[in-house]
Amino acid sequence: MLAFIIRRCLTTIPVMLLVATGVFLLLKLTPGDPVGVILGPDASEDRRAALRDQLGLNDPLLQQYGRWLWDAAHGDLGDSLFLDRPVLTAIGQRAQPTLMLTAIAVVVTVLIGFPAGIIAAQNRGGWVDIGTMALAMIGISIPTFWLGLNLILIFGVKLRWLPVAGYKPLSAGVWESLQYLILPGITLGAAQAALLARMTRSMMLDVLNQDYVRTARAKGLIERRVVYAHALRNAMLPLINIVGLAVAALLGGAVVTEQIFNIPGVGRLLIQAIGRRDVPLVQGTVLVTAGIYVLVNLVVDIVCAALDPRVRQS
Amino acid sequence: MSGSLSLPVREDVLAAGLRPRPNAFTRARRVIRLYPNILVGSVLLGLVVIAAVFANLLMTHSPTLQAPSDRLLPPSLDHFFGTDGQGRDVYSRMIKGSQLSLIVGVGVSVITAVAGGLIGLVAGFMPRFDGPIMRVMDGLMAFPSIILAIGIMAVRGAAVSNVIIALTVVNVPRMARVVRAVTISTKEMQYVEAAQSVGISTPRLLLRHVLPNCLSPMIVQTSFVFAEAVLGEATLSFLGAGAPPDVPSWGGMLSESRIFLRNAAWTMLAPGAALTLTVFALNLLGDGIRDLLDPRLRNR
């Protein structure tokens, strides 16, 4: 097990290196001069040259690349051009809403996806199955932002049950904070819940056809025990993988959801940074998001290996 | 005695063999009965294609002409789905928007199939290139796809061609993985070995003998890439990182409709429904094609 964990951790190093390289190239390929962005169009040529020198933009590309990697590896992602603080601090200040939103979306995904898939599999071919799967198909197809707008229209504008947009930090009280995240959480989680429901159904059907399930039935177990104690346990393994992928997808999807609901999270920070051509901030946000994404995948793989010796050996 | 040894005769199989080969129409009808997803998906997608091809005939107003005096009119006989914040006809913009969606969808899925197919073939067949190629693919897949696409758009600027490039880069790694997996298993087959032993060139071997084996998973993957691309284009436009603002796009229309949610909800109804329906049709079609090509997966 330890060998697997070490081996799996080592494979993330080249991936992160590639990601960091990609992000660096992103900066270099961006049209426009960072010096012009910082100083504005009216700055004198002397000041421009001085700042360019100070930022190390006159050094050879390889040297700049080396410095960027070195700094990034030490947790220094540079300073934001507009926010007047280190990139990492800026991201940290915006992290709470994004993490809360993702967490709620994960809860929505799991609470809807698993039961829907299990119920559909148990009623295979019946109306419940067809209805659930049709809903899941719509859930996969409906764009997050349209779902979000509809939810705002129904529950925010017409029924006035929940706030239309915005965010209150946890320090303002749990319910106070939560009610701002219910609609966004459902919006973000719906597609992944639909996906999970489809996968759960498919896995359950697979498992329910196995010999040991027939044996369990033959020895007279009640159906509930057959499904939950025998079948579900074996169907869970691949599904944990799917849930892990869902967490990663939700982190990325938060960009759109934050935009719809005006939630001041990392996603909105990224969009604002792009709008202002704040290159270090764009770079840092993309790198941190990709890093978390890689980390989540790593954790998922390790959890799967811990649960299933077959994964460990391959 | 002989009766007990003979295999049971499947009357239905025998009958099917003796029956004359059904004509195309009968076969199509059978496919549709077995795979209703394909029927529903194609009909819905057909509507979108018709809207895109005959856009000029179907539009009742100019999709880009601004008319400040007609701002935010509710749906009426003159404006089927009302007008938006700049007095433009929502119905006509919805029709026009189908063109962008389909152009991006077709562009991304074709380029992804070709590029991802080639990369997958090479990586799967030549172990020397496998490691480096797949590490780069892993690197690309390490970014959440929408963030990678936004990043590419930020670098390259707002243009339809850039939207296609960004969404292709996002989708190629998945296609390459699928093709690579099939290539690796095909490589071991005897007919490939036979072809190699008679001295066939590697490109010819790959294209003539290995590629056909990869086609069905590629077709299935392509239909999902198409759906992803349509959704991706709308998402980029919604975030303001997609096609230029003067090109009517469903995502762009939805983005503009946000501020009118309270008093003119119709501005978001038509483009959202059109987008959902298109993606729905493509997903149905993808599911249907997958079942058709691999009947073992039916009813799953």
Chai-1 contact restraints between the chains, C-beta under 6 A:
chainA,res_idxA,chainB,res_idxB,connection_type,confidence,min_distance_angstrom,max_distance_angstrom,comment,restraint_id
A,P14,B,R135,contact,1.0,0.0,6.0,A-B,restraint_1
A,V15,B,D138,contact,1.0,0.0,6.0,A-B,restraint_2
A,V15,B,G139,contact,1.0,0.0,6.0,A-B,restraint_3
A,V15,B,A142,contact,1.0,0.0,6.0,A-B,restraint_4
A,L18,B,G139,contact,1.0,0.0,6.0,A-B,restraint_5
A,V19,B,G139,contact,1.0,0.0,6.0,A-B,restraint_6
A,V19,B,A142,contact,1.0,0.0,6.0,A-B,restraint_7
A,L26,B,G151,contact,1.0,0.0,6.0,A-B,restraint_8
A,L26,B,V155,contact,1.0,0.0,6.0,A-B,restraint_9
A,L29,B,V155,contact,1.0,0.0,6.0,A-B,restraint_10
A,T30,B,V155,contact,1.0,0.0,6.0,A-B,restraint_11
A,I140,B,N283,contact,1.0,0.0,6.0,A-B,restraint_12
A,S141,B,T276,contact,1.0,0.0,6.0,A-B,restraint_13
A,S141,B,V279,contact,1.0,0.0,6.0,A-B,restraint_14
A,S141,B,F280,contact,1.0,0.0,6.0,A-B,restraint_15
A,S141,B,N283,contact,1.0,0.0,6.0,A-B,restraint_16
A,I142,B,T276,contact,1.0,0.0,6.0,A-B,restraint_17
A,P143,B,L231,contact,1.0,0.0,6.0,A-B,restraint_18
A,P143,B,A234,contact,1.0,0.0,6.0,A-B,restraint_19
A,P143,B,L275,contact,1.0,0.0,6.0,A-B,restraint_20
A,F145,B,F238,contact,1.0,0.0,6.0,A-B,restraint_21
A,F145,B,L254,contact,1.0,0.0,6.0,A-B,restraint_22
A,W146,B,G272,contact,1.0,0.0,6.0,A-B,restraint_23
A,L149,B,M268,contact,1.0,0.0,6.0,A-B,restraint_24
A,L153,B,L261,contact,1.0,0.0,6.0,A-B,restraint_25
A,L153,B,A265,contact,1.0,0.0,6.0,A-B,restraint_26
A,V157,B,R262,contact,1.0,0.0,6.0,A-B,restraint_27
A,S202,B,R300,contact,1.0,0.0,6.0,A-B,restraint_28
A,G252,B,P144,contact,1.0,0.0,6.0,A-B,restraint_29
A,G252,B,I146,contact,1.0,0.0,6.0,A-B,restraint_30
A,G252,B,I147,contact,1.0,0.0,6.0,A-B,restraint_31
A,V255,B,I146,contact,1.0,0.0,6.0,A-B,restraint_32
A,V256,B,T235,contact,1.0,0.0,6.0,A-B,restraint_33
A,Q259,B,L239,contact,1.0,0.0,6.0,A-B,restraint_34
A,I274,B,A154,contact,1.0,0.0,6.0,A-B,restraint_35
A,V286,B,I147,contact,1.0,0.0,6.0,A-B,restraint_36
A,V286,B,G151,contact,1.0,0.0,6.0,A-B,restraint_37
A,T289,B,I147,contact,1.0,0.0,6.0,A-B,restraint_38
A,A290,B,A142,contact,1.0,0.0,6.0,A-B,restraint_39
A,A290,B,F143,contact,1.0,0.0,6.0,A-B,restraint_40
A,Y293,B,P144,contact,1.0,0.0,6.0,A-B,restraint_41
A,V294,B,A142,contact,1.0,0.0,6.0,A-B,restraint_42
